[in-house]
Amino acid sequence: MPEYSSLTHALAEALVDVLWFIEGCNDEQMDPDDAVKVLEGVGHLVSKLSSSQRSEFVDLLRTMAEAESDSARRGFLAGFPEGFGLLDDAV
């Protein structure tokens, strides 16, 4: 099991893992309406982060993307900030 530099990093990894799973599910694995509810819920949650929290999260996602060996997951990580509306105030 990897050791994370902070609780924030560990929780970000867990969140990304869940969302990566949901993104990869087909309709038989997860109801599309439920998937949308989860993704929208996360979008709403991150929209409530302060500007400094958004910046910290975006920086962490970039670090995670740089360290990722799976190209598809690296692309997911790289697109996460824009896809979830983190770039409005973060950059």
Backbone as CSV, one residue per row, in Angstrom:
resi,resn,N_x,N_y,N_z,CA_x,CA_y,CA_z,C_x,C_y,C_z
1,MET,0.843,-1.175,0.000,0.000,0.000,0.000,0.887,1.237,0.000
2,PRO,0.585,2.195,-0.888,1.426,3.398,-0.941,1.288,4.255,0.304
3,GLU,2.349,4.975,0.592,2.314,5.932,1.691,2.149,7.321,1.070
4,TYR,1.167,8.067,1.541,0.872,9.377,0.979,1.510,10.470,1.821
5,SER,1.826,11.562,1.150,2.479,12.676,1.821,1.545,13.423,2.773
6,SER,0.236,13.275,2.558,-0.726,13.968,3.420,-2.077,13.266,3.333
7,LEU,-2.930,13.599,4.276,-4.296,13.098,4.239,-4.995,13.606,2.984
8,THR,-4.738,14.844,2.617,-5.334,15.420,1.414,-4.986,14.588,0.190
9,HIS,-3.735,14.182,0.080,-3.303,13.371,-1.061,-4.022,12.025,-1.050
10,ALA,-4.111,11.388,0.097,-4.787,10.094,0.200,-6.258,10.211,-0.187
11,LEU,-6.927,11.254,0.294,-8.336,11.445,-0.033,-8.541,11.800,-1.503
12,ALA,-7.635,12.570,-2.073,-7.710,12.888,-3.499,-7.560,11.618,-4.328
13,GLU,-6.630,10.760,-3.945,-6.452,9.475,-4.641,-7.729,8.645,-4.561
14,ALA,-8.346,8.593,-3.383,-9.572,7.823,-3.215,-10.702,8.388,-4.073
15,LEU,-10.847,9.704,-4.081,-11.879,10.344,-4.892,-11.663,10.052,-6.368
16,VAL,-10.442,10.204,-6.823,-10.133,9.936,-8.233,-10.406,8.473,-8.568
17,ASP,-10.049,7.556,-7.672,-10.316,6.135,-7.907,-11.801,5.876,-8.114
18,VAL,-12.641,6.455,-7.270,-14.084,6.265,-7.377,-14.605,6.857,-8.689
19,LEU,-14.182,8.062,-9.006,-14.666,8.706,-10.224,-14.138,8.016,-11.480
20,TRP,-12.915,7.529,-11.438,-12.335,6.770,-12.544,-13.154,5.505,-12.777
21,PHE,-13.539,4.829,-11.691,-14.372,3.633,-11.793,-15.718,3.980,-12.437
22,ILE,-16.354,5.034,-11.945,-17.668,5.429,-12.463,-17.569,5.782,-13.942
23,GLU,-16.552,6.532,-14.322,-16.362,6.905,-15.729,-16.219,5.676,-16.621
24,GLY,-15.607,4.625,-16.079,-15.360,3.421,-16.866,-16.496,2.416,-16.880
25,CYS,-17.527,2.653,-16.088,-18.649,1.713,-16.018,-19.528,1.802,-17.256
26,ASN,-20.027,0.647,-17.655,-21.046,0.660,-18.706,-22.416,0.622,-18.033
27,ASP,-23.466,0.699,-18.832,-24.824,0.794,-18.292,-25.234,-0.421,-17.473
28,GLU,-24.640,-1.575,-17.751,-24.969,-2.775,-16.992,-24.291,-2.774,-15.619
29,GLN,-23.179,-2.086,-15.505,-22.444,-2.042,-14.240,-22.987,-0.989,-13.288
30,MET,-23.459,0.118,-13.852,-23.979,1.196,-13.013,-25.032,1.953,-13.797
31,ASP,-26.129,2.236,-13.140,-27.198,2.995,-13.774,-26.655,4.369,-14.176
32,PRO,-26.829,4.750,-15.433,-26.305,6.044,-15.901,-26.824,7.241,-15.096
33,ASP,-28.076,7.185,-14.664,-28.623,8.291,-13.854,-27.901,8.397,-12.518
34,ASP,-27.588,7.239,-11.924,-26.844,7.250,-10.657,-25.433,7.784,-10.861
35,ALA,-24.815,7.393,-11.975,-23.463,7.877,-12.277,-23.464,9.397,-12.409
36,VAL,-24.437,9.923,-13.114,-24.537,11.371,-13.295,-24.739,12.066,-11.951
37,LYS,-25.565,11.492,-11.090,-25.796,12.085,-9.763,-24.497,12.164,-8.966
38,VAL,-23.709,11.089,-9.016,-22.437,11.087,-8.284,-21.503,12.143,-8.855
39,LEU,-21.358,12.168,-10.180,-20.448,13.122,-10.820,-20.898,14.560,-10.563
40,GLU,-22.198,14.813,-10.639,-22.697,16.155,-10.353,-22.487,16.523,-8.879
41,GLY,-22.640,15.535,-8.001,-22.410,15.784,-6.575,-20.974,16.190,-6.304
42,VAL,-20.040,15.510,-6.952,-18.630,15.868,-6.792,-18.377,17.252,-7.388
43,GLY,-18.956,17.521,-8.543,-18.815,18.842,-9.146,-19.315,19.940,-8.222
44,HIS,-20.444,19.690,-7.573,-20.987,20.677,-6.633,-20.055,20.848,-5.431
45,LEU,-19.566,19.729,-4.910,-18.669,19.782,-3.757,-17.422,20.596,-4.066
46,VAL,-16.782,20.324,-5.195,-15.544,21.049,-5.494,-15.815,22.511,-5.844
47,SER,-17.040,22.809,-6.282,-17.370,24.216,-6.557,-17.427,25.036,-5.272
48,LYS,-17.575,24.374,-4.137,-17.651,25.054,-2.841,-16.281,25.247,-2.194
49,LEU,-15.223,24.703,-2.814,-13.879,24.879,-2.270,-13.456,26.334,-2.404
50,SER,-12.664,26.794,-1.469,-12.117,28.147,-1.565,-11.102,28.176,-2.715
51,SER,-10.733,29.345,-3.121,-9.754,29.496,-4.194,-8.432,28.800,-3.854
52,SER,-7.980,28.951,-2.621,-6.723,28.305,-2.230,-6.871,26.790,-2.186
53,GLN,-8.025,26.294,-1.772,-8.258,24.854,-1.765,-8.295,24.300,-3.190
54,ARG,-8.935,25.047,-4.095,-8.968,24.632,-5.500,-7.558,24.568,-6.071
55,SER,-6.771,25.587,-5.795,-5.382,25.613,-6.278,-4.598,24.428,-5.751
56,GLU,-4.759,24.147,-4.476,-4.061,23.008,-3.869,-4.488,21.703,-4.534
57,PHE,-5.783,21.553,-4.778,-6.306,20.340,-5.396,-5.813,20.205,-6.835
58,VAL,-5.836,21.293,-7.586,-5.345,21.271,-8.973,-3.866,20.908,-9.010
59,ASP,-3.074,21.498,-8.133,-1.646,21.165,-8.070,-1.440,19.692,-7.744
60,LEU,-2.224,19.185,-6.825,-2.119,17.773,-6.451,-2.518,16.864,-7.616
61,LEU,-3.573,17.227,-8.321,-3.987,16.437,-9.488,-2.907,16.436,-10.562
62,ARG,-2.257,17.561,-10.760,-1.156,17.623,-11.738,-0.003,16.716,-11.315
63,THR,0.333,16.738,-10.044,1.387,15.866,-9.518,1.005,14.404,-9.706
64,MET,-0.237,14.083,-9.411,-0.713,12.710,-9.579,-0.643,12.297,-11.049
65,ALA,-1.024,13.196,-11.954,-0.990,12.886,-13.387,0.439,12.637,-13.851
66,GLU,1.366,13.457,-13.391,2.769,13.296,-13.781,3.333,11.960,-13.316
67,ALA,2.866,11.473,-12.180,3.372,10.219,-11.615,2.647,8.989,-12.158
68,GLU,1.538,9.187,-12.870,0.711,8.073,-13.335,1.324,7.380,-14.544
69,SER,1.428,6.051,-14.477,2.011,5.285,-15.589,0.960,4.856,-16.614
70,ASP,-0.306,4.747,-16.215,-1.373,4.367,-17.138,-1.801,5.605,-17.925
71,SER,-1.648,5.555,-19.242,-1.909,6.748,-20.057,-3.367,7.190,-20.008
72,ALA,-4.302,6.251,-19.962,-5.719,6.625,-19.901,-6.041,7.307,-18.579
73,ARG,-5.521,6.763,-17.496,-5.763,7.377,-16.182,-5.039,8.719,-16.086
74,ARG,-3.849,8.814,-16.674,-3.119,10.084,-16.684,-3.950,11.143,-17.408
75,GLY,-4.581,10.763,-18.518,-5.445,11.689,-19.236,-6.650,12.110,-18.408
76,PHE,-7.224,11.157,-17.672,-8.350,11.460,-16.784,-7.925,12.467,-15.722
77,LEU,-6.757,12.224,-15.126,-6.238,13.135,-14.101,-5.954,14.520,-14.688
78,ALA,-5.368,14.553,-15.874,-5.039,15.838,-16.501,-6.301,16.628,-16.841
79,GLY,-7.369,15.927,-17.219,-8.612,16.597,-17.579,-9.541,16.876,-16.411
80,PHE,-9.228,16.323,-15.245,-10.088,16.453,-14.072,-10.346,17.915,-13.689
81,PRO,-9.313,18.748,-13.581,-9.568,20.136,-13.152,-10.556,20.870,-14.059
82,GLU,-10.409,20.730,-15.349,-11.333,21.405,-16.257,-12.703,20.738,-16.232
83,GLY,-12.728,19.411,-16.235,-13.977,18.673,-16.266,-14.863,18.900,-15.050
84,PHE,-14.254,19.194,-13.926,-15.021,19.406,-12.704,-15.046,20.875,-12.287
85,GLY,-14.697,21.772,-13.200,-14.836,23.196,-12.938,-13.871,23.790,-11.926
86,LEU,-12.708,23.169,-11.774,-11.739,23.667,-10.805,-10.901,24.827,-11.332
87,LEU,-10.915,25.048,-12.622,-10.023,26.053,-13.193,-10.590,27.457,-13.214
88,ASP,-11.853,27.614,-12.894,-12.473,28.940,-12.923,-11.692,29.966,-12.116
89,ASP,-11.296,29.586,-10.897,-10.591,30.511,-10.017,-9.195,30.052,-9.656
90,ALA,-8.848,28.807,-10.016,-7.614,28.205,-9.521,-6.378,28.640,-10.279
91,VAL,-6.509,29.004,-11.540,-5.307,29.340,-12.312,-5.345,30.742,-12.845
